[in-house]
Amino acid sequence: MNIASPIASQPVIEENGTMAEPFRLWSQQITDLQILTGSGTPEGTVSAPITTLYMDTAGGAGAVLYIKRDTDVAADPKQGWILV
């Protein structure tokens, strides 16, 4: 995913006090890049979009990093994680 920097000449906040759309979209893209963390496998417990990374803080050698590979499995958005 290519994330372009916000254009400095565009407003961050609209006159009505809401976040400007280009800045809101940029903020969401940056937020989506974060690595989720938790104790234990995310499979069956964490819902996330495809390509999300998850780090198991309780994982041992070879069982620490997961990636969300499938949108869902059997219509369950908390499924579809693989250990990488």
PyMOL commands that set and color helices and strands:
alter all, ss='L'
color gray80, all
select helices_A, chain A and resi 21-32
alter helices_A, ss='H'
color red, helices_A
select strands_A, chain A and resi 36-38+53-56+65-68+81-83
alter strands_A, ss='S'
color yellow, strands_A
deselect
rebuild
show_as cartoon
